[in-house]
Amino acid sequence: MAFLDNSGDIILDAVLTDEGRMRLAKGNFQITHFGLGDDEIDYSLFDATTGSAYMDVSILQAPVLEAFTNNASSMNSRLMTVANTRLLYLPILKPNEIYAGTATAQHSSENYVMCVTEETEDLYSSVTGIANAFTGDDGKYIRIDQGIDSTDVPAAAIIDPDLNETQYMIDIDNRLGSIVSSTGATRARVNFIDDDGIARYYLTMADPGEFVVDNTVYTESSSTQVIAGSRGTIVQFRISPGAALVANPALFDKIGSTVDVEGTVVQNIDAFVRITGVTTGYRLDIPVRFIRKVE
């Protein structure tokens, strides 16, 4: 990573991401959309005490980041255009840990804990936040709610169409697991796996398995809701452990460690699953812990 001198002429520094290079190699590369970000901008440099032509000159001349080739590192702060100029709030993504009792709850370690073998599942029968990821027979899954988390916007109000997420991207280390539906009956289709082994899934409301659904509960006093204001959609899924985790403990030995979980020492690998709303670009990293009984 480096900075580019922006004190003179405007610089255009363009590179292809992993997906862009893949499409170029396939011969179907065509730019139809583009994104803008402001990760490196320090807005505190805006000086309203100077003349109108110089208030933002320090910002305009500040060094900018060179283009990233790693798609996982680019544009953490995505800019967006919304036609409605009267908006006071923007939506967020928020884990829903209270829906359907403990089915969507995190473990007390503040991770979603996944048992990768049936022997590991036997150690933690019915423990809140520890899922039977191998057999998938306990009904536990991850649910993320989208909407405006403010009581200033009534829950019964319809969220602005420009802010409603109907598509999500989910990124997960392909060695560790894959994305399946909340019931476990439908396996999500991987769109591509980058050169770092990160699998990306595009999930939409049209996909089978009900990965993305409307949040149809609009009552403000609902005890199963975590979004205080106007509600948009829900993305919900389970994680099926990767073959390398199930077959042998070699990957745990290589990149994992051991940890005490509910009084039993097990092998573990801690990771994050990234969820991104395609419409707004809002990102949420979900902490996930894969555990395996010590052999």
C-alpha positions as CSV (number, residue, x, y, z in Angstrom):
1,M,0.0,0.0,0.0
2,A,1.2,3.6,-0.7
3,F,-0.1,7.1,-1.1
4,L,-0.2,9.1,-4.3
5,D,0.7,12.8,-4.4
6,N,-2.5,14.7,-5.1
7,S,-1.1,18.2,-4.7
8,G,-1.0,18.9,-8.5
9,D,-3.1,17.4,-11.3
10,I,-5.8,14.8,-10.6
11,I,-4.4,11.3,-10.8
12,L,-6.4,8.3,-12.1
13,D,-4.8,5.1,-10.8
14,A,-6.9,2.1,-11.9
15,V,-6.2,-1.6,-11.4
16,L,-8.3,-4.8,-11.8
17,T,-9.5,-6.7,-8.8
18,D,-9.4,-10.5,-8.6
19,E,-12.8,-10.8,-10.1
20,G,-11.9,-8.2,-12.8
21,R,-8.9,-10.2,-13.9
22,M,-11.0,-13.4,-13.9
23,R,-13.6,-11.8,-16.2
24,L,-10.9,-10.4,-18.4
25,A,-9.3,-13.9,-18.7
26,K,-12.7,-15.3,-19.7
27,G,-13.2,-12.6,-22.4
28,N,-16.4,-11.1,-20.9
29,F,-14.9,-8.1,-19.1
30,Q,-17.1,-5.0,-19.4
31,I,-17.4,-2.2,-16.9
32,T,-21.1,-1.6,-16.1
33,H,-20.9,-0.2,-12.6
34,F,-18.2,1.4,-10.4
35,G,-17.8,2.3,-6.8
36,L,-16.3,5.3,-5.0
37,G,-14.8,5.4,-1.5
38,D,-13.3,8.0,0.9
39,D,-11.3,5.9,3.3
40,E,-8.3,8.2,3.2
41,I,-10.2,11.5,3.5
42,D,-9.8,13.6,6.7
43,Y,-12.9,15.8,6.7
44,S,-11.6,17.7,9.7
45,L,-9.3,19.5,7.3
46,F,-12.3,21.5,6.0
47,D,-11.8,25.1,7.2
48,A,-14.9,27.3,7.0
49,T,-13.0,30.4,8.2
50,T,-11.1,30.8,4.9
51,G,-12.5,32.1,1.7
52,S,-15.1,30.0,-0.2
53,A,-12.5,28.9,-2.8
54,Y,-10.1,27.6,-0.1
55,M,-12.3,25.9,2.5
56,D,-11.7,22.4,1.1
57,V,-8.3,22.9,-0.6
58,S,-6.5,20.9,2.1
59,I,-8.8,18.0,1.5
60,L,-8.5,18.2,-2.3
61,Q,-4.7,18.3,-2.1
62,A,-4.3,15.5,0.5
63,P,-2.5,12.4,-0.6
64,V,-4.8,9.6,-1.7
65,L,-4.4,5.8,-1.5
66,E,-3.2,4.0,-4.5
67,A,-5.6,1.5,-6.1
68,F,-5.9,-1.9,-4.3
69,T,-5.7,-5.1,-6.2
70,N,-7.0,-7.0,-3.2
71,N,-10.8,-6.8,-3.3
72,A,-11.0,-7.6,0.5
73,S,-9.1,-4.4,1.3
74,S,-10.7,-1.9,-0.9
75,M,-13.3,0.7,-0.1
76,N,-14.3,0.1,3.5
77,S,-16.2,3.4,3.4
78,R,-18.2,3.3,0.2
79,L,-19.9,6.5,-1.1
80,M,-23.4,6.3,-2.3
81,T,-25.9,8.5,-4.1
82,V,-29.5,8.8,-2.7
83,A,-32.1,10.7,-4.6
84,N,-34.1,11.6,-1.5
85,T,-32.4,14.7,0.0
86,R,-34.6,14.7,3.1
87,L,-33.1,11.6,4.7
88,L,-31.8,12.1,8.3
89,Y,-30.7,8.5,8.9
90,L,-29.0,5.7,7.0
91,P,-29.7,2.0,7.6
92,I,-27.4,-0.5,9.2
93,L,-26.9,-4.2,9.5
94,K,-27.4,-5.7,13.0
95,P,-27.2,-9.3,14.3
96,N,-30.6,-10.4,15.7
97,E,-29.8,-12.6,18.7
98,I,-33.3,-12.6,20.2
99,Y,-35.4,-14.1,17.4
100,A,-36.9,-17.5,18.0
101,G,-35.5,-17.8,21.5
102,T,-31.8,-18.9,21.5
103,A,-31.8,-20.2,17.9
104,T,-29.9,-17.1,16.6
105,A,-27.9,-16.2,19.7
106,Q,-24.2,-15.8,20.0
107,H,-22.2,-17.8,22.6
108,S,-21.0,-16.0,25.7
109,S,-17.5,-15.8,24.2
110,E,-19.1,-13.3,21.7
111,N,-18.6,-15.7,18.8
112,Y,-21.0,-17.8,16.8
113,V,-19.4,-21.2,17.7
114,M,-19.5,-24.0,15.1
115,C,-18.9,-27.7,16.0
116,V,-17.2,-29.3,13.0
117,T,-17.6,-33.0,13.9
118,E,-20.4,-35.0,15.5
119,E,-18.1,-35.9,18.4
120,T,-17.7,-32.2,19.1
121,E,-21.5,-31.7,19.0
122,D,-21.9,-34.4,21.7
123,L,-19.8,-32.2,24.1
124,Y,-22.2,-29.2,23.8
125,S,-25.7,-30.4,23.5
126,S,-28.2,-27.5,23.7
127,V,-25.6,-24.9,24.7
128,T,-26.7,-21.4,23.7
129,G,-24.6,-20.0,20.8
130,I,-22.9,-23.3,19.9
131,A,-24.3,-24.8,16.7
132,N,-24.3,-28.3,15.4
133,A,-22.7,-27.2,12.2
134,F,-21.7,-30.7,11.1
135,T,-25.2,-32.4,11.4
136,G,-27.2,-29.2,11.2
137,D,-29.9,-30.8,13.4
138,D,-30.4,-28.1,16.1
139,G,-32.2,-25.3,14.1
140,K,-29.5,-22.7,15.0
141,Y,-28.5,-20.1,12.4
142,I,-27.2,-16.6,11.9
143,R,-29.7,-13.8,11.3
144,I,-28.8,-10.3,10.3
145,D,-31.5,-7.5,10.2
146,Q,-31.3,-4.4,8.1
147,G,-33.0,-1.1,8.7
148,I,-32.9,2.3,10.4
149,D,-32.0,1.8,14.0
150,S,-33.7,4.9,15.5
151,T,-37.0,5.4,17.3
152,D,-37.2,8.8,15.5
153,V,-38.3,6.7,12.4
154,P,-41.4,4.6,13.2
155,A,-41.1,0.9,12.7
156,A,-44.3,1.0,10.7
157,A,-42.8,3.4,8.2
158,I,-41.8,1.9,4.8
159,I,-38.0,2.2,4.3
160,D,-36.9,4.3,1.4
161,P,-36.4,2.1,-1.7
162,D,-32.9,3.6,-2.2
163,L,-32.0,2.2,1.2
164,N,-33.6,-1.2,1.2
165,E,-31.1,-4.1,0.7
166,T,-32.4,-6.8,-1.6
167,Q,-29.0,-8.3,-2.3
168,Y,-26.1,-9.2,0.0
169,M,-22.5,-10.3,-0.5
170,I,-21.1,-12.8,2.0
171,D,-17.3,-13.5,2.2
172,I,-15.9,-16.5,4.0
173,D,-12.6,-18.4,4.0
174,N,-13.4,-21.3,1.7
175,R,-11.2,-23.7,3.7
176,L,-13.3,-23.2,6.8
177,G,-16.9,-23.4,5.6
178,S,-19.6,-22.7,3.1
179,I,-23.0,-20.9,3.3
180,V,-26.2,-22.9,3.4
181,S,-29.8,-21.9,4.1
182,S,-31.1,-21.4,7.7
183,T,-32.8,-24.8,7.5
184,G,-29.7,-26.4,5.9
185,A,-31.7,-27.6,3.0
186,T,-30.2,-25.3,0.3
187,R,-26.5,-24.7,-0.4
188,A,-25.7,-21.2,-1.7
189,R,-23.9,-21.0,-5.0
190,V,-20.3,-19.7,-4.8
191,N,-19.8,-16.8,-7.3
192,F,-16.0,-17.0,-7.2
193,I,-13.1,-17.8,-5.0
194,D,-10.2,-15.2,-5.0
195,D,-6.5,-15.9,-4.9
196,D,-6.6,-15.7,-1.1
197,G,-9.1,-18.5,-0.8
198,I,-12.0,-16.2,0.1
199,A,-15.3,-17.4,-1.3
200,R,-17.9,-14.8,-2.3
201,Y,-21.6,-15.5,-2.3
202,Y,-24.2,-13.1,-3.9
203,L,-27.5,-13.7,-2.2
204,T,-30.7,-12.1,-3.5
205,M,-34.4,-12.3,-2.7
206,A,-34.8,-14.4,-5.8
207,D,-32.5,-17.2,-4.6
208,P,-34.1,-20.4,-3.4
209,G,-33.7,-21.2,0.3
210,E,-35.0,-17.9,1.6
211,F,-31.5,-16.5,2.4
212,V,-32.9,-12.9,1.9
213,V,-36.4,-12.1,2.9
214,D,-38.5,-9.0,3.8
215,N,-38.8,-8.2,7.4
216,T,-42.6,-8.3,7.6
217,V,-42.8,-7.5,11.4
218,Y,-43.5,-3.8,11.6
219,T,-44.8,-3.4,15.2
220,E,-42.5,-1.2,17.3
221,S,-42.9,-3.2,20.5
222,S,-42.0,-6.6,18.9
223,S,-39.8,-8.6,21.3
224,T,-38.1,-10.4,18.4
225,Q,-36.8,-7.3,16.6
226,V,-33.4,-5.5,17.0
227,I,-34.0,-2.6,14.6
228,A,-35.8,0.2,16.4
229,G,-37.1,2.1,13.4
230,S,-38.0,1.4,9.8
231,R,-37.1,-2.2,8.8
232,G,-35.9,-3.5,5.5
233,T,-34.8,-7.1,4.9
234,I,-33.2,-10.0,6.7
235,V,-30.3,-12.2,5.5
236,Q,-30.1,-15.5,7.3
237,F,-27.9,-18.5,6.9
238,R,-26.0,-21.4,8.4
239,I,-22.3,-22.3,8.0
240,S,-21.4,-25.8,6.9
241,P,-17.9,-26.7,8.0
242,G,-15.3,-27.2,5.3
243,A,-14.1,-30.7,4.4
244,A,-10.6,-29.9,5.7
245,L,-12.0,-29.2,9.2
246,V,-14.2,-32.3,9.2
247,A,-11.7,-34.9,7.8
248,N,-8.7,-34.2,10.0
249,P,-7.3,-31.7,12.5
250,A,-4.3,-30.6,10.3
251,L,-5.8,-27.2,9.6
252,F,-6.4,-26.6,13.3
253,D,-2.8,-27.5,14.0
254,K,-1.6,-25.1,11.3
255,I,-3.7,-21.9,11.8
256,G,-5.6,-22.6,15.0
257,S,-5.0,-23.1,18.7
258,T,-6.8,-24.5,21.8
259,V,-9.3,-22.9,24.0
260,D,-11.5,-23.7,26.9
261,V,-15.2,-23.8,25.9
262,E,-17.7,-24.5,28.6
263,G,-15.0,-26.3,30.7
264,T,-13.6,-28.5,27.9
265,V,-10.4,-27.7,26.0
266,V,-11.0,-28.0,22.3
267,Q,-9.1,-27.0,19.1
268,N,-10.4,-23.8,17.6
269,I,-10.0,-21.5,14.6
270,D,-11.3,-17.9,14.9
271,A,-12.4,-16.1,11.8
272,F,-14.8,-13.5,10.5
273,V,-17.6,-13.8,8.0
274,R,-18.2,-10.5,6.2
275,I,-21.7,-9.4,5.1
276,T,-22.1,-6.5,2.8
277,G,-25.3,-4.8,1.6
278,V,-25.0,-4.3,-2.2
279,T,-27.3,-1.2,-2.2
280,T,-25.7,0.9,0.6
281,G,-22.3,-0.8,0.9
282,Y,-22.7,-1.2,4.6
283,R,-20.4,-4.0,6.0
284,L,-20.7,-6.1,9.0
285,D,-18.0,-8.6,10.2
286,I,-19.5,-11.6,12.1
287,P,-17.0,-13.4,14.6
288,V,-17.1,-17.1,14.1
289,R,-15.3,-19.8,16.0
290,F,-14.9,-23.3,14.6
291,I,-14.2,-25.9,17.3
292,R,-13.1,-29.6,17.2
293,K,-12.8,-32.1,19.9
294,V,-9.2,-32.8,20.7
295,E,-8.2,-36.2,19.4
